[in-house]
Amino acid sequence: MRQLESAQHLDVPTLNDHIPSLIDELAEALRSRSQSSIMDALRDGSPPAHGLQRVKDGFDIQEVVAEYNIFRGGIHDLAQSHDLSLQGEPFHIVNQVLDGAIGMALQTFTTQQALQVQRRREEYLAFVAHDLRTPLNAIALSAKVLELLLTRGEPDVNQTAPMLQALSRNVQHLENLVRKVVEENNNLTDELGIRLERREFDLWPLIQSLIHDLHSVAGTASTRLLNSVPVDFVVYADAGLLRRLFQNLIANAISYTPCGEIVIAAKTSEDGNSVECSVRDNGEGIPPDRCQSVFDKHVTDPDKEGGLGLGLAIVKTFVEAHDGVVSVESELGVGSTFRFRLPGRPQ
């Protein structure tokens, strides 16, 4: 079994998963010689459970088949070492049992994989649906402000121009998200439907554009958004995912920081091999018992209505997709700081 790549790191009990039961099933088939009962026994026996286990172990479909064939070879070697003949009827029974076991295991294996693909699709689409809410809110609030300005008479271009620009950027962001949904529907990529397109880019302009886009949302809470990222700060990441990541952190901070301040910052680690980004607010803070679960999916604040419990789960997912780590420090009545660390460009 150690010949298989996915089996090299497994311990002996895991390698032997369900094999004793399979030996018992094979022995019973040889004793009874009942061809009709073999498949029924396998259907209710070890192969389906074994196939499910190998999905969890990270086997691919070729390795599942190879494992049974390694077992088949071991049976023949064992018989030969004891001067036993597996010709004729015994040969057919052994092959029927193992071929049936392979079929049952693969059926379970492929069914489980299909369910995982479906779950990943549903999770990805839930993430995108959540991300659509922030630009939609920004568009709605900008439209209301413009409507008020227009009803008062001749609007000041200095007031209306930024609002129109914010509307245009958020519409473009919505179009990009919809395009990603279409691409996802046509081509599921990796474990979470995320294909990283890393490149080096300046972080300050990305944060500044987000601040402009979220200004109308923050303005309703009289919250100030401050870009403390150095002007020449460069990151190596997927720009689209990083924008969505910061969008969720900032939008989350706005909801907990009425009449406060939110600071977005970034710096290079001391060893120079990674970057650390943060979003700090002086808002309500998070109770200590919730700090451990804020990044879990569908965990919502019971005091806030309308939340889907996906915003911070999206943050964690996108950070980990970059092989990074995310954390939070918070104190009730003082505020919260969300930090995430991303690896730098490989040398």
C-alpha positions, 0 to 999 in steps of 0.5 A: 500500500505504501506504493500509493502516494496518498497512502504514504502518510497513513498509519497502519490501522488506517491502511488496514481499514476494513481489510479484515472484514473483506478477508472474512467476506472472501473466506465466506464466499469461498466456503459457501461457493454461492455465486448469487449471494456474493454481491448481496453480501458485498453490498451490505459489507465492507466495500461501501464503507471502505470507499467512503473512508478513502474519500476522507483519506484523500485517495483518487479513483485510480488509487482506490482501484489499485488498492484492491488490486494490491490486495488481489496480488497479496491473496495470490502470493499467499496461496502460492506460498502455501502451495494452494491453487487458485485455479478454476472455481476458487479463482473465479470466486476470488475475482468476483468478490474483489471485482464486486468490492471494487465496484461497490467501493467506487460507487460510494467513492464517486457518490461522495465526491459528487456530493462534495462538489455540490456542497462546494458549489453551494458554498461558493455561490453563497459566498458570492451572494453575500458579497453582492450585498455590500455594493448593492447597499452602497448603490442604494445609499448613493442613490438616496443621497443623489435623490435628496440633492436633486430634490433640493434644486441645482446640485453641487457638482462637488457633491454629486460627482463622487456619488456618481463615481461610487455608483459606477464602481459598484455597478462594475463590481457587481458585474464582475461578481456576476461574471465570476458566478457564470465562470464558476457554473461552467468550471469548478476549479479547486476545493472551494471553486477558487482559482488564485491569480496572484500578482504584485500590485500596490495595495494603497489604491485598492484600499482607497477605492474601497473607502470611496465605494463604502463611504456612503455606507459608513456615512450613514453611521458617521464612521470615518474610514482611514487608509493607513497603508503606505503609498508604495506598499506592494503585495503579492496576492489575487487582487480580486479576492483581496478586494473582497476580503477587505470589503467584508472586513470593513463592512463588518467593522462599519456595522459595529462602529457607529460614530467611530473610526476604522483604520486599514493598515499593512506592513511587512513582517520582520523576516520580510517573507510575509505581509500583515494586514489589519482592519482596526475599529473602536466600536462595540467589540466582540464578547470573549466567548464569540471570538473563537467562532466568528470565522465559522460559517453561519455564525451570526450575532444574535443582536444583529438582524439580517446577517447570513453569517458568511462575511468573516467565513469568506475572509478566512476562506480567502486568506487560507486560499493564499496559505495565510492565517487570520486572527482577531483581537477584541475587547468589549467597549474598546473595539476589534482588530482583525489581522491576516498574514499572507506569504510573500512572493516566492524567491 
